[in-house]
Amino acid sequence: MILECAKFIGAGLSTISILGSGVGIGIVFNGLLIALSKNPSAQKELFLYAILGFALCEAIALFGLMVTFLILFGF
């Protein structure tokens, strides 16, 4: 009983990384919009960097989700 409760609490706490990833993605695209408003001629290069930042932030969210599933269904 206590182990099951601790498992759910740990799984809930491990989803905090998904929230942080969402904030990070917002910051990446906010920076893209600001940079494009200042220098529209560099659109292609800036977009590639934004997609790279998005992919790295999304990878952190997927790692957090993997840890959540390992806590819930692995033990």
N, C-alpha and C positions, 0 to 999 in steps of 0.2 A: 504494500500500500504506500509506504513512504517512498520507496524506490520509484514507483510509478509517478508520484507527485513530483519528485525531484527531476525525473526525466522530462516531464512536461514543462517545468520551470526552466530547465536548461535549454530545451528546444525553443521556448519563447525568447529567451535571452539571446540565443544564437541568431535569431532573425533580425537583430539590430543592424547587422552588416548590410542587410537589404535596404534599410532606411538610409544608411550612409551612402550606399551606392546611388540611390535615387537623387540625393543631394549633390553628389559628385557629378552625375550626368547633367543635372541642371546647371551647375557651375561651368562645365565644359561648353555647353551650348550657349550659355550667357556670354562667355568669353569669345566664342565664335561670332556672335552677333555684334558685339562691341568692336572686334577686330575688323569685321567686314564693313561696319559703318565708317571706320577710319581709313581703311585701305581696300576698296572694292576690287582693285586690280589683282590682288593676291588671293582671290577666291578659291582657286583650285588647290593651292598649297595649304591654305588654312582649313579647308574642308577635310583634306586628308589627315591633318593633325587632329581635328575634332573627332573623326571616325576612330582614330587610334585611341584617343582618350575615352571615347564611349565604350570601345571594346574592352579596355582595361578595367573600367569601372563595372561593366557588366560581368566580367570574369570574377570580380570580388563578390558580387551578389550571388553568382552561381556557386562559388565555394562556400559561402555562408548557407545557402540552401542545401548543399550537399552535407554539411555538418549537421544541419537540422534533421535531415532524413536519417543520417547515421545514428543520431541520438535517439530518435523515435523508434526506428525499426532495426537497429543494429544490435542492441543489447537485450 
